[in-house]
Amino acid sequence: GSDGDRLSATAINDQSQIVLSGRLEGEKEDRAYLLEDGELTDLGTFGSRTTASDINNLGWVVGMSGLPVDSGVEHRARAFVWVDGTMYDLNDRLPTGSPWQLWYPVAVNDLKQILVRGLNTETGKQGTVLLSPPVVETVIEELIVEVRELIEEGEIGYGRGRSLIAELQVALWFLEFRGGESIAAVRIELFIIKVERLVLNGDLDPVIGDDLLFTARAILDMLRP
């Protein structure tokens, strides 16, 4: 970097990937970066000051990013996880109706568990929450429910929708057996191909398709650690 850079390393993993926080020369606010093989990658931002706090051996980075000043939100700080080039708000991983507002991740491990500081809006007290990945079967079951609802709403034709559900149900069935993860992953890949084809042919709203594909790809990540 140049003499005007002000970066501090905050964590390093076993692959010598380093996360840093601070300002490059000319920047007005702190940003978070990943340093790997001499290349510096900006992790992005939700709109204002961003810092990184930890990285695991899978390359997942956790940190905090603020919403824009003009967002109108009282507490703008948001806990994030950065995975494969995309920054995700950890508040989106909370169950519907959760009183927690997550601000600052303390650590992330190789089991994809994330320790996060936040505010319980019901009690008004700060505390720490442990976020653990959902069981893969639960995510598949929720995706089946989502597809059924799309059929009922007329967003997906009945026959095409049943075909999507069939792939998910077969994946669930194979997960009951030891070593069935690889076959289940193949069925999820077929689900992805069918959804992509529906979007390409104009038989499914691209926004809805993206949502289904995001969940299906997350399932693949869970099946192939």
Long-range contacts (C-beta under 8 A, 24 or more apart in sequence): 1-25, 1-40, 7-33, 9-35, 10-51, 10-52, 10-53, 10-54, 11-52, 11-53, 11-54, 11-55, 12-55, 13-55, 13-56, 13-57, 13-59, 14-57, 15-57, 15-59, 17-55, 17-59, 18-55, 19-52, 19-53, 19-54, 19-55, 19-61, 19-63, 20-52, 21-50, 21-51, 21-52, 21-63, 32-61, 32-63, 32-65, 32-82, 34-61, 34-82, 43-82, 43-87, 44-82, 44-86, 44-87, 45-87, 46-78, 46-80, 46-87, 46-89, 47-71, 47-76, 48-76, 52-82, 53-104, 53-105, 53-106, 53-107, 54-105, 54-106, 54-107, 54-108, 55-108, 56-108, 56-109, 56-110, 56-112, 57-110, 58-110, 58-112, 59-83, 59-84, 60-108, 60-112, 61-108, 62-90, 62-105, 62-107, 62-108, 62-114, 62-116, 63-105, 64-103, 64-104, 64-105, 75-101, 75-103, 75-119, 77-103, 77-104, 78-102, 78-103, 79-103, 79-104, 79-105, 79-114, 79-116, 79-117, 79-118, 80-105, 81-105, 81-108, 81-114, 90-114, 90-116, 90-131, 93-131, 99-123, 100-129, 102-129, 133-222, 136-175, 136-219, 136-222, 136-223, 137-172, 137-175, 139-215, 139-218, 139-219, 139-222, 140-168, 140-171, 140-172, 140-175, 140-188, 140-219, 141-172, 142-215, 143-168, 143-212, 143-215, 143-216, 143-219, 144-168, 144-169, 146-212, 146-215, 147-212, 150-208, 155-204, 155-205, 155-208, 156-198, 156-203, 156-204, 157-203, 160-194, 160-198, 160-203, 163-194, 164-191, 164-194, 164-195, 167-191, 167-194, 171-219, 181-223, 181-224, 182-223, 184-223, 185-220, 185-223, 185-224, 188-216, 188-219, 188-220, 188-223, 189-220, 191-216, 192-216, 192-217, 192-220
